[in-house]
Amino acid sequence: MIKARIYNPSKNAMQSGRAKTKEWILEYESNADRSPEPLMGWSQGKDTMTQVRLKFRTLEQAERYAEEKGLYYQVLTQHERKPKPRNYGDNFKYIPPEDSESA
C-alpha cells in the first residue's frame, strides 16, 4: 500500500509574507531504503515517487484525491499562529522593580 503525507507548508525563513502557506501538499513516502551513490557519494533511492509533490487548494480536495487513488494518508496539522497585539509605547513604559522587603 502506498503511503502519503498531507500537510500545510510553513512559511519559508527567507520570506516575510505568508503567500504560499494557504495550499495543501500531498507527498508520497518512500518504501525503498536510501543508500550512497557509488560515484559521487550522494544519497540515492530507487523510488521516484518521493519526488512528486501535488498541491491542492483545500484539505478536502487532497483527502478526496488520496481516497480515489487508494492511498493510505496521514494529515499533519500545523499549529495556529497567535500574534500578540503590541503597542509601540510599551517599549518605553517604566515598570518599577518588585521590592522583596515589602512582600
Backbone torsions as a table, in degrees:
resi	resn	phi	psi	omega
1	MET	NA	135.1	-179.0
2	ILE	-83.7	133.7	-179.8
3	LYS	-104.1	147.7	179.1
4	ALA	-140.4	159.5	178.9
5	ARG	-122.0	132.9	176.2
6	ILE	-117.6	125.6	-178.6
7	TYR	-150.3	163.4	176.1
8	ASN	-102.2	116.8	-173.6
9	PRO	-66.8	147.9	177.5
10	SER	-83.9	168.4	-179.1
11	LYS	-68.9	138.0	177.0
12	ASN	-69.2	143.7	-179.4
13	ALA	-67.0	-20.7	-177.4
14	MET	-91.7	-0.3	179.6
15	GLN	-118.4	145.8	-179.0
16	SER	-92.4	-26.8	-178.8
17	GLY	-87.7	178.6	-179.7
18	ARG	-119.1	37.2	-171.5
19	ALA	-66.1	-44.4	-173.6
20	LYS	-97.0	22.6	-179.0
21	THR	-104.7	6.0	-178.7
22	LYS	-88.6	-18.0	-176.0
23	GLU	-91.3	162.8	177.8
24	TRP	-110.6	141.5	-176.3
25	ILE	-118.6	135.1	174.9
26	LEU	-109.4	122.0	178.3
27	GLU	-121.9	139.6	176.0
28	TYR	-82.7	142.6	176.7
29	GLU	-94.2	145.2	-176.1
30	SER	-81.1	138.7	174.3
31	ASN	-98.9	-19.1	-176.6
32	ALA	-90.9	151.1	176.8
33	ASP	-77.8	150.4	175.6
34	ARG	-97.1	142.3	-179.5
35	SER	-139.4	160.0	178.5
36	PRO	-71.7	137.1	178.7
37	GLU	-75.0	134.1	-170.5
38	PRO	-65.6	-32.1	-175.0
39	LEU	-78.9	-53.0	-174.7
40	MET	-102.2	-19.8	-179.8
41	GLY	88.3	3.5	177.3
42	TRP	-73.9	159.1	179.1
43	SER	-78.0	136.9	-180.0
44	GLN	-125.2	154.9	176.9
45	GLY	-140.2	152.7	-179.0
46	LYS	-87.6	-15.8	-175.6
47	ASP	-93.3	112.0	-179.6
48	THR	-85.2	-8.2	180.0
49	MET	-68.6	-18.2	178.7
50	THR	-69.4	-15.0	179.0
51	GLN	-86.0	-8.4	-177.0
52	VAL	-87.4	125.6	174.4
53	ARG	-129.0	115.3	179.6
54	LEU	-101.1	136.3	-179.1
55	LYS	-108.5	137.1	179.5
56	PHE	-130.4	151.8	179.4
57	ARG	-74.5	-34.7	-177.9
58	THR	-130.9	161.5	176.8
59	LEU	-65.6	-37.3	-179.1
60	GLU	-62.4	-39.6	178.3
61	GLN	-64.7	-41.2	179.2
62	ALA	-65.6	-42.2	179.0
63	GLU	-65.9	-40.9	179.5
64	ARG	-63.0	-41.2	177.9
65	TYR	-61.9	-45.8	-179.3
66	ALA	-62.6	-40.1	179.2
67	GLU	-68.7	-38.5	178.7
68	GLU	-65.1	-35.2	-179.1
69	LYS	-87.6	-3.0	178.5
70	GLY	73.5	34.5	-178.5
71	LEU	-91.6	143.6	168.8
72	TYR	-86.7	117.7	-174.4
73	TYR	-124.9	156.6	178.2
74	GLN	-128.5	130.1	179.1
75	VAL	-96.4	121.6	177.8
76	LEU	-101.8	117.1	-178.6
77	THR	-94.6	148.9	180.0
78	GLN	-103.2	140.5	179.8
79	HIS	-69.2	146.0	-177.8
80	GLU	-74.5	140.9	179.2
81	ARG	-82.0	130.4	179.8
82	LYS	-120.6	91.5	-179.8
83	PRO	-70.4	139.6	178.6
84	LYS	-90.6	128.5	176.8
85	PRO	-68.2	132.1	-178.2
86	ARG	-125.9	151.0	178.3
87	ASN	-116.7	136.8	-178.3
88	TYR	-62.1	-34.7	-179.0
89	GLY	-66.3	-22.9	179.0
90	ASP	-66.4	-19.9	177.8
91	ASN	-66.6	-25.4	-174.5
92	PHE	-112.5	7.0	-178.3
93	LYS	-73.6	136.1	177.9
94	TYR	-87.4	122.8	175.6
95	ILE	-115.6	111.8	-177.3
96	PRO	-65.6	145.2	178.4
97	PRO	-68.9	149.0	179.1
98	GLU	-75.7	135.0	178.2
99	ASP	-86.4	125.6	179.3
100	SER	-79.8	-19.7	-179.6
101	GLU	-77.3	-33.1	-178.1
102	SER	-79.0	-13.7	-177.4
103	ALA	-84.0	NA	NA
